[in-house]
Amino acid sequence: MISNDIKLTLYRIISGNLFFSVDDNVYEFRKISNQIKYEAELIYYKIINEEKYNEWIRLEDVEYTMTELGIWTHETNSMISKLEKSIENSKVELFNNFLYSDKTKKIRKTLESYKRQLERILDNKNSFVSSHTLEGHAENIKNEYMVCESLFLDSKKVFNSFNDINASGSYLKFNTIVLEINKNNISMSEYRRIARSDEWRSYWSCNKSNVFSGAVCDWSDDQRSLVNITKMYDSIYEHPECPSDSIISDDDALDGWTIVQKRKNEKSKSQKSIDNINPNLKKAQEVFLMAENKEDIDNILSLNSPESLNRIKQKVATINAVGSIDDINMPDTQLELRTQANNQLKNRK
């Protein structure tokens, strides 16, 4: 059974409008029309053009400025990349160990820590962009305009025009309303719960191409988001290696499954591209490829199986330990020779 909060959000998405209360007044935030979105974009570019020669921080200079102010470092971007990779690997680990409750508890704890760290860094940057850049200023004005034009009380616009907000001293009231609207933003986890729900899928399965009225360009942002996420689940359900329902209902574990499938596809494509360069490489036991940077190294290593990667590690460890060594004296070569000798003895008996 679908929970009441998810059902409430679902029918809000279907209606396209949001109802909420502030100071005992029930406001209606209507679906933002394409006309209003167009007008808002015109306002955005008008501000950019009028203010571009004034003393604003520009978006492309944000990281440099934040570094000069001591709130960003040259290592921060590297940290972001590492955290994103750690989150990805933790989700894969969660999927691979999904049946082991003790392991998954530890993995989830680590994963949440990575997520919080990344969220803090990105929130700090986004907050700086919104508060101190010309693009952030123009974006704020654009969004305020769309709210003003789409906000109603008793079927009447709350603010007659955008300029009335400042002129009438209603900015505090406007900010209070905007904060309440933002509280009702639908999170990705909520979209995913709705997309999996029987209530929504009963609509979706009836007519996927016409689940909301009008053309796609007339749908609300929430409606488009829900359809896109539902299509993602459709692809998963139809996949020949579709995971269990318990994994599908777990967002992080399902992300891990998706990452595993993506890596398989990327590895297969890379292998095919190498085979196309020289078909004779298919018969080779070892293939050596030149790498120009760390990303190339990672991509080449990813073509190896876990067993091959283990052999590579053993070879590197042996070389580091003894220095120069002939290939025939390598541990994997010696193992292969012993295996061949044993097989020959067995065949003679």
DOKELO-140635 format. One record per residue (C-alpha): residue in three letters; x, y, z; residue number from 0. Coordinates in steps of 0.001 Angstrom, whole numbers, plus 500000, padded with zeros to 6 digits. Layout:
BEGIN
ALA, X, Y, Z, NUM
...
***
This chain:
BEGIN
MET, 500000, 500000, 500000, 0
ILE, 501270, 503471, 499124, 1
SER, 501844, 505701, 502161, 2
ASN, 499635, 508761, 502623, 3
ASP, 502520, 511243, 502275, 4
ILE, 503586, 509712, 498956, 5
LYS, 499968, 509660, 497756, 6
LEU, 499627, 513344, 498657, 7
THR, 502763, 514210, 496722, 8
LEU, 501674, 512088, 493760, 9
TYR, 498355, 513887, 493360, 10
ARG, 500075, 517221, 493797, 11
ILE, 502344, 516296, 490858, 12
ILE, 499366, 515153, 488786, 13
SER, 497487, 518407, 489494, 14
GLY, 500550, 520524, 488696, 15
ASN, 499843, 522925, 491586, 16
LEU, 500961, 523272, 495213, 17
PHE, 498717, 524322, 498103, 18
PHE, 500354, 525433, 501367, 19
SER, 499524, 527490, 504459, 20
VAL, 501202, 530582, 505901, 21
ASP, 499604, 532531, 508790, 22
ASP, 496295, 530675, 508378, 23
ASN, 496104, 531607, 504692, 24
VAL, 496023, 528822, 502093, 25
TYR, 498106, 529860, 499086, 26
GLU, 498152, 528245, 495665, 27
PHE, 501416, 528077, 493750, 28
ARG, 500318, 527266, 490227, 29
LYS, 502268, 525471, 487541, 30
ILE, 504632, 528013, 485984, 31
SER, 503521, 528594, 482406, 32
ASN, 505930, 528637, 479475, 33
GLN, 505030, 532300, 478927, 34
ILE, 506137, 533193, 482460, 35
LYS, 509326, 531107, 482068, 36
TYR, 510114, 532977, 478859, 37
GLU, 509524, 536361, 480497, 38
ALA, 511722, 535296, 483424, 39
GLU, 514570, 534352, 481060, 40
LEU, 514303, 537753, 479373, 41
ILE, 514634, 539388, 482803, 42
TYR, 517683, 537228, 483569, 43
TYR, 519549, 538245, 480406, 44
LYS, 518506, 541869, 480770, 45
ILE, 520148, 541971, 484214, 46
ILE, 523285, 540225, 482917, 47
ASN, 523653, 542705, 480045, 48
GLU, 522918, 545787, 482142, 49
GLU, 525221, 544824, 485012, 50
LYS, 528084, 543054, 483242, 51
TYR, 530442, 546055, 483449, 52
ASN, 529755, 546735, 487131, 53
GLU, 531819, 545299, 489968, 54
TRP, 530269, 541841, 490118, 55
ILE, 532019, 538515, 490592, 56
ARG, 531375, 536428, 487493, 57
LEU, 530545, 532723, 487569, 58
GLU, 533753, 531666, 485809, 59
ASP, 535820, 533425, 488491, 60
VAL, 534070, 531897, 491502, 61
GLU, 536693, 529312, 492457, 62
TYR, 539538, 531801, 492039, 63
THR, 537748, 534372, 494217, 64
MET, 536813, 531814, 496867, 65
THR, 540446, 530665, 496957, 66
GLU, 541632, 534242, 497429, 67
LEU, 539159, 534609, 500301, 68
GLY, 540375, 531388, 501905, 69
ILE, 537069, 529495, 501565, 70
TRP, 538253, 527250, 498713, 71
THR, 541564, 525563, 498018, 72
HIS, 543357, 524230, 494977, 73
GLU, 542784, 520738, 496373, 74
THR, 539014, 521136, 496761, 75
ASN, 538178, 520028, 493219, 76
SER, 540350, 516966, 493692, 77
MET, 538525, 516261, 496955, 78
ILE, 535170, 516529, 495169, 79
SER, 536296, 514003, 492536, 80
LYS, 537562, 511616, 495227, 81
LEU, 534325, 511882, 497215, 82
GLU, 532227, 511267, 494081, 83
LYS, 534324, 508194, 493285, 84
SER, 534120, 506989, 496908, 85
ILE, 530323, 507379, 496861, 86
GLU, 530147, 505421, 493610, 87
ASN, 532379, 502627, 494926, 88
SER, 530452, 502460, 498222, 89
LYS, 527188, 501995, 496337, 90
VAL, 528748, 499158, 494337, 91
GLU, 530025, 497634, 497577, 92
LEU, 526550, 497934, 499086, 93
PHE, 525017, 496126, 496104, 94
ASN, 527649, 493368, 496165, 95
ASN, 527154, 492776, 499902, 96
PHE, 523415, 493364, 500072, 97
LEU, 522643, 490027, 501726, 98
TYR, 525080, 490605, 504598, 99
SER, 523422, 492898, 507142, 100
ASP, 526537, 493565, 509258, 101
LYS, 528555, 494599, 506214, 102
THR, 525796, 496757, 504766, 103
LYS, 525423, 498696, 508037, 104
LYS, 529096, 499673, 507934, 105
ILE, 528943, 500475, 504230, 106
ARG, 525841, 502673, 504667, 107
LYS, 527501, 504577, 507509, 108
THR, 530584, 505259, 505400, 109
LEU, 528458, 506147, 502377, 110
GLU, 526401, 508689, 504337, 111
SER, 529606, 510271, 505631, 112
TYR, 530891, 510697, 502063, 113
LYS, 527550, 512169, 500980, 114
ARG, 527528, 514710, 503827, 115
GLN, 531083, 515801, 503085, 116
LEU, 530316, 516313, 499394, 117
GLU, 527043, 518092, 500168, 118
ARG, 528810, 520546, 502505, 119
ILE, 531404, 521456, 499893, 120
LEU, 528868, 521919, 497081, 121
ASP, 526437, 523841, 499313, 122
ASN, 529190, 526293, 500262, 123
LYS, 529986, 526926, 496607, 124
ASN, 526330, 527197, 495546, 125
SER, 525625, 529609, 498405, 126
PHE, 528556, 531799, 497344, 127
VAL, 527382, 531761, 493705, 128
SER, 523842, 532724, 494713, 129
SER, 524913, 535528, 497053, 130
HIS, 527962, 537080, 495385, 131
THR, 527889, 536578, 491605, 132
LEU, 526078, 538456, 488868, 133
GLU, 524663, 535186, 487531, 134
GLY, 523424, 534267, 491007, 135
HIS, 521816, 537690, 491437, 136
ALA, 520088, 537423, 488041, 137
GLU, 518938, 533866, 488815, 138
ASN, 517416, 535010, 492121, 139
ILE, 515488, 537832, 490404, 140
LYS, 514305, 535417, 487703, 141
ASN, 512997, 532933, 490284, 142
GLU, 511333, 535678, 492325, 143
TYR, 509516, 536854, 489205, 144
MET, 508191, 533350, 488458, 145
VAL, 506951, 532943, 492043, 146
CYS, 505288, 536360, 491996, 147
GLU, 503454, 535626, 488730, 148
SER, 502312, 532136, 489816, 149
LEU, 501231, 532768, 493433, 150
PHE, 497518, 533044, 494236, 151
LEU, 495279, 533512, 497267, 152
ASP, 491515, 533001, 496850, 153
SER, 492065, 532773, 493067, 154
LYS, 493689, 536245, 493005, 155
LYS, 497349, 537067, 492499, 156
VAL, 499014, 537835, 495827, 157
PHE, 501280, 540460, 494251, 158
ASN, 499992, 542542, 491353, 159
SER, 503464, 542860, 489863, 160
PHE, 507020, 541962, 490712, 161
ASN, 507884, 545602, 491437, 162
ASP, 505074, 545795, 494016, 163
ILE, 507004, 543532, 496389, 164
ASN, 509616, 546160, 497219, 165
ALA, 507341, 549148, 496746, 166
SER, 504730, 547892, 499201, 167
GLY, 507253, 546733, 501804, 168
SER, 506085, 543160, 501346, 169
TYR, 509527, 541605, 500923, 170
LEU, 509467, 539936, 504345, 171
LYS, 506101, 538376, 503552, 172
PHE, 507364, 537306, 500132, 173
ASN, 510462, 535650, 501638, 174
THR, 508349, 533784, 504189, 175
ILE, 506173, 532403, 501390, 176
VAL, 509196, 531432, 499276, 177
LEU, 510734, 529576, 502224, 178
GLU, 507517, 527591, 502595, 179
ILE, 507474, 526780, 498880, 180
ASN, 511084, 525577, 499102, 181
LYS, 510183, 523319, 502036, 182
ASN, 507814, 521512, 499682, 183
ASN, 510453, 520757, 497058, 184
ILE, 510290, 517090, 496084, 185
SER, 513484, 515176, 496803, 186
MET, 514976, 512581, 494479, 187
SER, 514177, 509801, 496976, 188
GLU, 510500, 510884, 496960, 189
TYR, 510383, 510839, 493150, 190
ARG, 511834, 507342, 493194, 191
ARG, 509390, 506071, 495813, 192
ILE, 506486, 507425, 493774, 193
ALA, 507875, 505965, 490527, 194
ARG, 507957, 502514, 492158, 195
SER, 504521, 502788, 493763, 196
ASP, 501543, 500721, 492552, 197
GLU, 499291, 503800, 492639, 198
TRP, 501405, 505709, 490123, 199
ARG, 502251, 502712, 487973, 200
SER, 498545, 501954, 487586, 201
TYR, 498270, 505284, 485738, 202
TRP, 501587, 504844, 483947, 203
SER, 500845, 501377, 482576, 204
CYS, 497496, 502497, 481117, 205
ASN, 498949, 505095, 478767, 206
LYS, 502641, 505939, 479084, 207
SER, 502625, 508341, 476160, 208
ASN, 499739, 510424, 477490, 209
VAL, 499930, 510160, 481264, 210
PHE, 499663, 513955, 481689, 211
SER, 497490, 516300, 479662, 212
GLY, 498952, 518392, 476878, 213
ALA, 502314, 518316, 475131, 214
VAL, 505461, 517474, 477097, 215
CYS, 506567, 521114, 476914, 216
ASP, 503392, 522034, 478840, 217
TRP, 504081, 519634, 481700, 218
SER, 505369, 520918, 485018, 219
ASP, 508985, 520313, 486027, 220
ASP, 507747, 517804, 488624, 221
GLN, 505762, 515896, 486003, 222
ARG, 508710, 515636, 483631, 223
SER, 510993, 514524, 486463, 224
LEU, 508586, 511781, 487531, 225
VAL, 508225, 510461, 483968, 226
ASN, 511994, 510407, 483393, 227
ILE, 512598, 508513, 486642, 228
THR, 509747, 506095, 485872, 229
LYS, 511334, 505351, 482492, 230
MET, 514575, 504576, 484320, 231
TYR, 512739, 501969, 486417, 232
ASP, 511087, 500551, 483298, 233
SER, 514548, 499956, 481819, 234
ILE, 515644, 498230, 485013, 235
TYR, 512549, 495985, 485159, 236
GLU, 513121, 494979, 481520, 237
HIS, 516849, 494308, 481959, 238
PRO, 517863, 490625, 481526, 239
GLU, 519792, 490860, 484820, 240
CYS, 517052, 492753, 486670, 241
PRO, 517887, 492849, 490410, 242
SER, 515546, 491657, 493168, 243
ASP, 512672, 493794, 494453, 244
SER, 514545, 494420, 497710, 245
ILE, 517452, 495963, 495802, 246
ILE, 515130, 497957, 493533, 247
SER, 513450, 499474, 496596, 248
ASP, 516844, 500486, 498047, 249
ASP, 518050, 503607, 496186, 250
ASP, 521749, 503271, 497032, 251
ALA, 521918, 499526, 496330, 252
LEU, 520100, 500045, 493033, 253
ASP, 522553, 502811, 492130, 254
GLY, 525298, 500282, 492847, 255
TRP, 523690, 497771, 490470, 256
THR, 523395, 500488, 487792, 257
ILE, 527074, 501429, 488208, 258
VAL, 528090, 497761, 487871, 259
GLN, 526094, 497470, 484619, 260
LYS, 527572, 500719, 483320, 261
ARG, 531107, 499546, 484065, 262
LYS, 530444, 496237, 482308, 263
ASN, 529213, 498068, 479205, 264
GLU, 532144, 500484, 479211, 265
LYS, 534614, 497621, 479604, 266
SER, 532963, 495709, 476756, 267
LYS, 533064, 498765, 474471, 268
SER, 536717, 499439, 475310, 269
GLN, 537624, 495792, 474660, 270
LYS, 535817, 495852, 471310, 271
SER, 537615, 499044, 470281, 272
ILE, 540982, 497415, 471065, 273
ASP, 540032, 494229, 469199, 274
ASN, 539009, 496319, 466177, 275
ILE, 542449, 497959, 466088, 276
ASN, 544119, 494560, 465740, 277
PRO, 541998, 491360, 465631, 278
ASN, 545116, 489283, 466452, 279
LEU, 545120, 490774, 469967, 280
LYS, 542213, 488468, 470863, 281
LYS, 544626, 485517, 470863, 282
ALA, 547316, 487253, 472905, 283
GLN, 547891, 486317, 476525, 284
GLU, 549108, 489802, 477397, 285
VAL, 548555, 493112, 475614, 286
PHE, 550570, 496226, 476475, 287
LEU, 548982, 499643, 475888, 288
MET, 550657, 503036, 476342, 289
ALA, 549081, 505458, 478835, 290
GLU, 549646, 509216, 478805, 291
ASN, 548014, 510097, 482124, 292
LYS, 546397, 508610, 485243, 293
GLU, 542956, 508520, 483617, 294
ASP, 544390, 506421, 480762, 295
ILE, 546022, 504095, 483313, 296
ASP, 542703, 503608, 485143, 297
ASN, 540861, 502959, 481866, 298
ILE, 543431, 500383, 480711, 299
LEU, 543512, 498611, 484076, 300
SER, 539703, 498405, 484063, 301
LEU, 539915, 496122, 480996, 302
ASN, 541504, 493421, 483155, 303
SER, 539618, 490787, 485087, 304
PRO, 540065, 490634, 488896, 305
GLU, 542420, 487648, 488391, 306
SER, 544518, 489595, 485881, 307
LEU, 544669, 492621, 488167, 308
ASN, 545886, 490353, 490969, 309
ARG, 548652, 489004, 488717, 310
ILE, 549663, 492560, 487811, 311
LYS, 549901, 493459, 491503, 312
GLN, 552045, 490388, 492159, 313
LYS, 554382, 491308, 489302, 314
VAL, 554745, 494889, 490522, 315
ALA, 555402, 493678, 494082, 316
THR, 558069, 491237, 492854, 317
ILE, 559819, 493878, 490737, 318
ASN, 559773, 496350, 493646, 319
ALA, 561251, 493680, 495923, 320
VAL, 564086, 492331, 493713, 321
GLY, 564535, 495019, 491066, 322
SER, 565331, 493496, 487670, 323
ILE, 563850, 490048, 486930, 324
ASP, 563278, 487885, 483842, 325
ASP, 559695, 487142, 482884, 326
ILE, 560278, 483414, 483246, 327
ASN, 561052, 483924, 486938, 328
MET, 557864, 485870, 487589, 329
PRO, 555494, 484157, 490092, 330
ASP, 552636, 483823, 487602, 331
THR, 554953, 482390, 484928, 332
GLN, 556402, 479883, 487399, 333
LEU, 552885, 478891, 488468, 334
GLU, 551846, 478373, 484868, 335
LEU, 554936, 476226, 484185, 336
ARG, 554253, 474062, 487249, 337
THR, 550624, 473649, 486177, 338
GLN, 551721, 472546, 482687, 339
ALA, 554220, 470062, 484148, 340
ASN, 551607, 468572, 486460, 341
ASN, 549153, 468204, 483588, 342
GLN, 551789, 466406, 481509, 343
LEU, 552465, 463966, 484355, 344
LYS, 548749, 463265, 484709, 345
ASN, 548427, 462564, 480972, 346
ARG, 551328, 460071, 481047, 347
LYS, 549676, 457972, 483774, 348
***
